[in-house]
Amino acid sequence: QCQLLALQRARASAIEQVAGIRVSSHTVVSDMRLAVDFIRTYSTGYIIKEKVLEWKLDTYQKDSSTPPVPEYIVKLSADVYIPEKKSTSLGLEAKLNGGVFRQGEKAAITIRTSKKAKIAIFNITAEDKVIMLFPSDYERENTIEGLFIFPPKNSITELEMSTLTGHKRDAEAFFISAVDDGASGVDFRRFFSPLQPVGLSEFFRRYSEIADYAEDVIISYEVINE
């Protein structure tokens, strides 16, 4: 978990530099809320290639009254893609039925568009993978206009929240993307296989091919198993 948090912070720093934004002034990642903030930067710029140049395990001590804690330091080389939006606004909005979930609780995503659009829903997992949840072999029709709730009513699909085995807390996210229904040649299933996990940078490398014509929203959340 500590290694992944350090990697997410390094990615956020790379995106900050290229996109000209600032996510957090914290130098030490000590809680899941910061991890959530780091994940949110993935909708600002896309890391399409990365290489870890150095891992270092050090210690950090705020002052003499507090015990030292392990600190992972990572040096990362990354290619960051900033999309140049070329489509008109689809009015994409998305929200989750909570920000913190207990083990076993069910999630639901409410999505709205002001125009007819094709949408896709991805899960950025605590294993540093990305999985396309929708469309899938079970839910193929992904053209919407107006309100859409996933999973839809009477669906066999459920979003049951859980941490990784042995973890008490995890930070994850849903990444929702929409393209104009009239966009030729844009088919999410041409770039991604349903329910097949891919690495984060590989996901965004593929996504960068359609990002200029897409709108996307990222919704970060925590899962607790305590």
For each residue, the residues with C-beta under 8 A, 3 or more apart:
1: 4 5 126 167 170
2: 5 6 29 70 72
3: 6 7 55 72 74
4: 1 7 8 126 128
5: 1 2 8 9 29 34 35 38 72
6: 2 3 9 10 29 72 73 74
7: 3 4 10 11 52 74 76 128
8: 4 5 11 12 29 35 38 39
9: 5 6 12 13 29 34 38 74
10: 6 7 13 14 74 75 76 78
11: 7 8 14 15 38 41 42 47 50 76 78 200
12: 8 9 15 16 23 24 37 38 41
13: 9 10 16 17 76
14: 10 11 17 18 47 50 76 78 80
15: 11 12 18 19 21 23 41 42 44 45 47 80
16: 12 13 19 20 21 22 23 41
17: 13 14 80
18: 14 15 45 80 82
19: 15 16 41 44 45 80 82
20: 16
21: 15 16 41 44
22: 16 25
23: 12 15 16 37 38 40 41
24: 12 34 37 38
25: 22
26: 29 30 34
27:
28: 60 69 71
29: 2 5 6 8 9 26 34 35 38
30: 26 34 69
31: 34 35
32: 35 36 169 170 171 222
33: 36 37 222
34: 5 9 24 26 29 30 31 37 38
35: 5 8 29 31 32 38 39 171
36: 32 33 39 40 171 173 220 221 222
37: 12 23 24 33 34 40 41 220
38: 5 8 9 11 12 23 24 29 34 35 41
39: 8 35 36 42 124 171 172 173 218 220
40: 23 36 37 43 44 173 218 220
41: 11 12 15 16 19 21 23 37 38 44 45
42: 11 15 39 45 46 47 124 173 175 200 204 218
43: 40 175 216 217 218
44: 15 19 21 40 41 82
45: 15 18 19 41 42 80 81 82
46: 42 80 81 82 83 204 207 208 211
47: 11 14 15 42 50 78 79 80 81 200 201 204
48: 79 80 81 201 204 205 208
49: 78 79 201 205
50: 11 14 47 76 77 78 79 201
51: 76 77 78
52: 7 55 74 75 76
53: 75 76 77
54: 73 74 75
55: 3 52 72 73 74
56: 72 73 74 75
57: 70 71 72 73
58: 70 71 72 73
59: 68 69 70 71
60: 28 68 69 70 71
61: 64 66 67 68 69
62: 66
63: 66
64: 61
65:
66: 61 62 63
67: 61
68: 59 60 61
69: 28 30 59 60 61
70: 2 57 58 59 60
71: 28 57 58 59 60
72: 2 3 5 6 55 56 57 58
73: 6 54 55 56 57 58
74: 3 6 7 9 10 52 54 55 56
75: 10 52 53 54 56
76: 7 10 11 13 14 50 51 52 53
77: 50 51 53
78: 10 11 14 47 49 50 51 201
79: 47 48 49 50
80: 14 15 17 18 19 45 46 47 48
81: 45 46 47 48 204 208 211
82: 18 19 44 45 46
83: 46 208 211 212 214
84: 212
85: 212 213 215
86: 212 213
87: 90 179 180 183 212 213 214 215
88: 115 180
89: 114 215
90: 87 113 114 115 117 178 179 180 215
91: 112 113 114 115
92: 111 112 113 117 119 176 178 215 216 217
93: 111 112 113 217
94: 109 110 111 112 174 176 217 219
95: 109 110 219
96: 99 107 108 109 110 174 219 221
97: 107 108 109 110
98: 101 105 107 221
99: 96 220 221 222
100: 221 222 223 224
101: 98 105 107 161 221 222 223 224
102: 105 161 223 224 225
103: 161 162 163 223 224 225
104: 160 161 162
105: 98 101 102 160 161
106: 158 159 160 161
107: 96 97 98 101 159 160 161 221
108: 96 97 149 150 151 159
109: 94 95 96 97 121 149 150 159 174 176 219
110: 94 95 96 97 147 148 149
111: 92 93 94 119 121 144 147 148 149 150 176
112: 91 92 93 94 146 147 148
113: 90 91 92 93 116 117 119 144 145 146 148 178
114: 89 90 91
115: 88 90 91 145 180 181
116: 113 143 144 145 180 181 182
117: 90 92 113 143 144 145 178 179 180 181
118: 142 143 178 179 180 181 183 186 187 188
119: 92 111 113 134 142 143 144 148 176 177 178
120: 132 134 135 142 176 177 178 188 192
121: 109 111 132 133 134 150 174 175 176
122: 130 131 132 133 174 175 176 177 192 203
123: 130 131 133 172 173 174 175
124: 39 42 129 130 172 173 174 175 200 218
125: 128 129 130 131 172 197
126: 1 4 163 164 167 170 171 172 223
127: 164 197
128: 4 7 125 199 200
129: 124 125 197 198 199 200
130: 122 123 124 125 175 197 198 199 200 203
131: 122 123 125 195 196 197 198
132: 120 121 122 135 136 188 192 193 194 195 196
133: 121 122 123 136 150 157 159 194 195
134: 119 120 121 139 142 150 157 194
135: 120 132 139 140 141 142 188 189 194
136: 132 133 139 140 157 194 195
137: 140 194 195
138: 155 156 157
139: 134 135 136 142 150 151 152 155 157
140: 135 136 137
141: 135
142: 118 119 120 134 135 139 188
143: 116 117 118 119 181
144: 111 113 116 117 119 148
145: 113 115 116 117 181
146: 112 113
147: 110 111 112
148: 110 111 112 113 119 144 152
149: 108 109 110 111 152 153
150: 108 109 111 121 133 134 139 157 159
151: 108 139 155 157 158 159
152: 139 148 149 155
153: 149
154:
155: 138 139 151 152 158
156: 138
157: 133 134 136 138 139 150 151
158: 106 151 155
159: 106 107 108 109 133 150 151
160: 104 105 106 107
161: 101 102 103 104 105 106 107 221 223
162: 103 104 223 225
163: 103 126 167 168 169 170 223 224 225
164: 126 127 167 170
165:
166:
167: 1 126 163 164 170 225
168: 163 224 225 226
169: 32 163 222 223 224 225 226
170: 1 32 126 163 164 167 222 223
171: 32 35 36 39 126 220 221 222
172: 39 123 124 125 126 220 221 222 223
173: 36 39 40 42 123 124 218 219 220 221
174: 94 96 109 121 122 123 124 218 219 221
175: 42 43 121 122 123 124 130 216 217 218
176: 92 94 109 111 119 120 121 122 216 217 218 219
177: 119 120 122 188 207 210 214 215 216
178: 90 92 113 117 118 119 120 214 215 216
179: 87 90 117 118 183 186 210 213 214 215
180: 87 88 90 115 116 117 118 183 213
181: 115 116 117 118 143 145
182: 116
183: 87 118 179 180 186 213
184:
185:
186: 118 179 183 210 213 214
187: 118 190 191
188: 118 120 132 135 142 177 191 192
189: 135 192 193 194
190: 187
191: 187 188 206 207 209 210
192: 120 122 132 188 189 196 198 203 206
193: 132 189 196
194: 132 133 134 135 136 137 189
195: 131 132 133 136 137
196: 131 132 192 193
197: 125 127 129 130 131
198: 129 130 131 192 202 203 206
199: 128 129 130 202 203
200: 11 42 47 124 128 129 130 203 204
201: 47 48 49 50 78 204 205
202: 198 199 205 206
203: 122 130 192 198 199 200 206 207
204: 42 46 47 48 81 200 201 207 208
205: 48 49 201 202 208
206: 191 192 198 202 203 209
207: 46 177 191 203 204 210 211 214
208: 46 48 81 83 204 205 211
209: 191 206
210: 177 179 186 191 207 213 214
211: 46 81 83 207 208 214 216
212: 83 84 85 86 87
213: 85 86 87 179 180 183 186 210
214: 83 87 177 178 179 186 207 210 211
215: 85 87 89 90 92 177 178 179
216: 43 92 175 176 177 178 211
217: 43 92 93 94 175 176
218: 39 40 42 43 124 173 174 175 176
219: 94 95 96 109 173 174 176
220: 36 37 39 40 99 171 172 173
221: 36 96 98 99 100 101 107 161 171 172 173 174
222: 32 33 36 99 100 101 169 170 171 172
223: 100 101 102 103 126 161 162 163 169 170 172
224: 100 101 102 103 163 168 169
225: 102 103 162 163 167 168 169
226: 168 169
